[in-house]
Amino acid sequence: MRKLQMVDLKTQYEFIKDEVDSSVLDIFKNGTFINGPSVKKFQSDLENYLNVKHVIPCANGTDALQIALMSLDLQPGDEIITSDFTFAATVEVIALLRLKPVLVDIEEETFNINCDEIQKAITPKTKAIIPVHLFGQVANMDRVMDIAKTNNLFVIEDNAQGIGSTYFSSNNTKHKSGTIGDLGTTSFFPSKNLGCYGDGGAIFTNNDDLAHTIRGIVNHGMYVRYHHDVVGVNSRLDSVQAAILSVKLPLLDFYNERRKEASLLYSNELNQNKNLLTPIVKNDCQSHVFHQYTLRVLSGNRDQLSKFLNDNNIPHGIYYPIPLHKQKAYTDINYNEENFKISNMMSEQVISLPMHSELDNDQIKFICNKVNEFFKAQEN
């Protein structure tokens, strides 16, 4: 059995080595390191894949979120509603821009933002909602968009973990995640479903005006060289990373299908274990691309399971051990613990097993046998 890894980028690279190496060497030979042809090609390819009018590449997923917010002409103190249970990047960009993050609880079944809680959190200062498609499953975008429309709010989809997933709307239309709100953002961090070999990100939109503003922001506020029309940043996807992503993009659906197959095998092996709750998938597997395979440990011994997995050289992750409202940087005296029952519970229960497109059946069965072995020993 191959060595277990949380993400096996080395094996993935071996299958695309020749094409990646050739694409990267072309850039070295031509010296087109910044804003070269490979960036334009990847941008166009991703627009076609997502069926979205505009993709604006940038340096990383955190920048993508910050630039998306910068494009909306918000004022200090404006409130942005987002999930309490996610990675800190989603909320840190709100704080950096002197906006006010308003954290709300999540759904117990999906780990995604609870739309009833969004509704309760809206005030006259609320300007936008950032739903996070956590672990690869699309949030309830019908409800999010209805709430946003009723209250005249912007929607920015944090699609860092969900790229390639499809949302089936109640009106029988379907859209790629990240293309439903006013803006969508993603990360191409190496471990993502579509990852490069460094940092990278992108912003998506069908809004021509927002796209124009964002193209200026990512380039120091310039549309014409040395003419700075808006306050901008320096955030570019470099040509090498774009070339790698162009090789991997045609394989994204295959990678996601492999992840779904792995998730099904995991669940078949584990869903009879009364100590665990395997992931609940809404709408069918098209709406979930399993960036993570996240279990809930119902018996109160998640941390002991984590130690057992470490002792058996099985990589895993706890995403996330501390909800954002309890993080020192984002505490707010107005938060009431009663309003965060689900995210608090999840922080004590969740554990994520290795998940990537290179997992094989023997590896998954070995992992599951060890997990079941742990709980059997606990019962004796």
Secondary structure, DSSP 8 states (H G I E B T S, - for coil): -----SS-HHHHHHHHHHHHHHHHHHHHHHT--SS-HHHHHHHHHHHHHHT-SEEEEES-HHHHHHHHHHTTT--TT-EEEEESSS-THHHHHHHHTT-EEEEE-B-TTTSSB-HHHHHHH--TTEEEEE-B-GGGB---HHHHHHHHHHHT-EEEEE-TTTTT-EEE-TTS-EEETTSSSSEEEEE--TTSSS--SS--EEEEES-HHHHHHHHHHTBTTEEETTEE-S---B----HHHHHHHHHHGGGHHHHHHHHHHHHHHHHHHHTT-TTEE----SSSGGGB--SSEEEEETTS-HHHHHHHHHHTT---B-S-SS-GGGSGGG--TT--GGGGHHHHHHHHHEEEE---TT--HHHHHHHHHHHHHHHHHHH-
